[in-house]
């Protein structure tokens, strides 16, 4: 099982709405994530907008590709794109660059 951690930056003026959106993620989006192999997926948001994401999956590249093939993900990414800083034209899920794990206590 791969452990994946990534960082993104939520716009300061959109923090409250970002939290609200994630308090009510579409059921079909949750189903798609599970079906694509995203497990133990968590998002942590700091007050300055730093977003830390964590998930576990058998194969991150395959899990991302599976989500890329869903209509619900395309709709979700389009709606969420304006919440983030420095995407440089990428969708939020394309901007997720995994951090290198340097320690894990098993």
C-alpha positions as CSV (number, residue, x, y, z in Angstrom):
1,X,0.0,0.0,0.0
2,X,1.4,3.4,-1.0
3,X,1.0,6.3,1.4
4,X,0.7,9.6,-0.5
5,X,0.9,13.1,0.9
6,X,0.6,16.3,-1.1
7,X,0.3,20.0,-0.6
8,X,-1.9,22.6,-2.2
9,X,-2.8,26.2,-1.3
10,X,-6.4,27.3,-0.9
11,X,-7.1,31.0,-1.5
12,X,-7.4,32.9,1.8
13,X,-10.8,34.5,0.8
14,X,-12.2,31.0,-0.1
15,X,-11.4,29.1,3.1
16,X,-14.9,29.1,4.6
17,X,-16.5,28.0,1.4
18,X,-13.8,25.3,0.8
19,X,-14.6,23.8,4.3
20,X,-18.3,23.9,3.5
21,X,-17.9,22.1,0.2
22,X,-15.9,19.4,1.9
23,X,-18.5,19.0,4.6
24,X,-20.9,17.9,1.9
25,X,-18.9,16.1,-0.8
26,X,-21.2,14.7,-3.5
27,X,-22.0,11.1,-2.8
28,X,-21.1,10.1,-6.3
29,X,-17.7,11.7,-5.9
30,X,-17.1,9.7,-2.7
31,X,-18.2,6.5,-4.5
32,X,-15.8,7.2,-7.4
33,X,-12.9,7.8,-5.1
34,X,-13.5,4.5,-3.3
35,X,-14.0,2.6,-6.6
36,X,-10.7,4.1,-8.0
37,X,-8.7,2.9,-5.0
38,X,-8.4,6.0,-2.8
39,X,-8.4,4.8,0.8
40,X,-8.0,6.6,4.1
41,X,-8.2,9.9,2.3
42,X,-7.9,13.0,4.5
43,X,-7.5,16.7,3.9
44,X,-6.1,19.0,6.6
45,X,-6.4,22.8,6.2
46,X,-4.3,25.4,8.0
47,X,-5.7,28.9,8.6
48,X,-3.2,30.4,6.0
49,X,-4.7,28.1,3.3
50,X,-2.1,25.4,3.3
51,X,-3.9,22.2,2.4
52,X,-2.3,18.8,3.3
53,X,-3.8,15.8,1.7
54,X,-3.1,12.2,2.6
55,X,-4.3,8.9,1.1
56,X,-3.4,5.3,0.8
57,X,-3.7,3.3,-2.4
58,X,-2.2,0.3,-4.1
59,X,-1.0,2.3,-7.1
60,X,-1.3,6.1,-7.1
61,X,-0.8,6.5,-10.8
62,X,-3.6,4.0,-11.5
63,X,-5.9,5.6,-8.9
64,X,-5.4,9.0,-10.5
65,X,-6.0,7.6,-13.9
66,X,-9.2,5.9,-12.8
67,X,-10.5,9.2,-11.4
68,X,-9.5,11.0,-14.6
69,X,-11.9,8.8,-16.5
70,X,-15.0,9.8,-14.5
71,X,-17.5,12.5,-15.3
72,X,-18.0,13.3,-11.6
73,X,-14.3,14.1,-11.2
74,X,-14.3,16.4,-14.2
75,X,-17.3,18.3,-12.7
76,X,-15.7,18.4,-9.2
77,X,-12.3,19.6,-10.4
78,X,-14.0,22.3,-12.6
79,X,-15.9,23.6,-9.6
80,X,-12.9,23.4,-7.2
81,X,-10.2,25.0,-9.4
82,X,-11.0,28.6,-8.4
83,X,-10.4,27.7,-4.7
84,X,-6.6,27.2,-5.2
85,X,-3.6,29.4,-5.8
86,X,-0.8,28.7,-8.3
87,X,-2.4,25.9,-10.3
88,X,-0.8,27.4,-13.5
89,X,-3.7,26.1,-15.6
90,X,-3.8,22.6,-14.1
91,X,-6.8,21.0,-12.5
92,X,-6.4,20.7,-8.7
93,X,-5.9,16.9,-9.0
94,X,-3.2,17.4,-11.6
95,X,-1.4,19.8,-9.3
96,X,-1.1,17.2,-6.5
97,X,2.6,16.4,-6.4
98,X,3.3,13.7,-3.9
99,X,5.9,14.5,-1.2
100,X,8.8,12.1,-0.7
101,X,8.3,10.0,2.5
102,X,11.4,10.1,4.6
103,X,10.1,8.3,7.7
104,X,7.3,6.0,8.7
105,X,6.8,4.4,12.1
106,X,5.1,1.1,11.4
